[in-house]
Structure formats: C-alpha cells, structure tokens
C-alpha cells in the first residue's frame, strides 16, 4: 500500500472507511526527545486516500470483533 512507518503509527480508526474500503493518510506519528505526537505530514502531496485490499479489511474487522 505504500505507507511509511510514521504514517502507519499516525493512523486513527476514523481514518479507515470500512464501507468503501478506503484509508485516508492525514497525519504521522513523530518522536521528539522521548515524546510521541501526532503531527501534520511533511508535504501536501503526502496526504492521500488509498484503497485497502479486501483481505486486509477482513483481517482488521476480525481483530476488531475480538477486541
């Protein structure tokens, strides 16, 4: 899917649309000293919406039902 580590760590559940199977990359998780924070992406071009493969949607929904 082409996500950087900071982008994955910056995802919120609200960034995933299970009905359409789309994920919106809108922020990243960054570390300053020993503190983590959710911050803006480096560039406007980094903001994007990606189609999530059906198998990933199914796996995430399965995990959500357990937890």
N, C-alpha and C positions, 0 to 999 in steps of 0.2 A: 504494500500500500504506500510505501514511501514516507514513513514518519520518522522524524528524528527522536532521539531518546527524550529530550526535554519536552517535545510536543506530546509524546505519549503520556509522560508524567503530568502534564498540564491539563489533560482531558478531564472533563466532568461528565456525569451521567447525562446531563442536559445537552451535551454536545452530540449525543447519539440519538438519531431518529430511527427507532425500530420499525416504524410503519413504512418508511421509504427506504430503509437500509442505507442511510447516509450518515456520515460522520463529519462534523464541522471542526476544523482546526482553527482555533481563535486565540490561543494563548499557549504559553510554555511555562514549565517549572524551572526556575533558576536557583542557584545556590550562591549566597553571598556570605562570606565567612562561614559560619555554621548554621545559618538560617536559610530555609527554603521559602520561596514565594512564587506565586503565580503572576506572570508578567506578560506584557504585550510581546508579540512576535517581532523579530528583528526588522522585517520589511512587510509592506502591504501585500506583496506577491506571495508571502508565506501563508497568508490567510487563504484557506481553500476548503472545499467540500468534496469528500471522497465517497465513492460507492464501496460499501463493505461487502465482502463475499458472503454468500448465504451461509456457508459453513461456519463462519466467524459469528454471524448473528445468532445462529442456533446454539453455538457453544456459550456465548455470553448470556443468552436467555436461560440456558440450562443452569449456569452458575448463579444467576440471579434468583432462580427458583429455590436453590439450595440455601442461599444466604439471605 
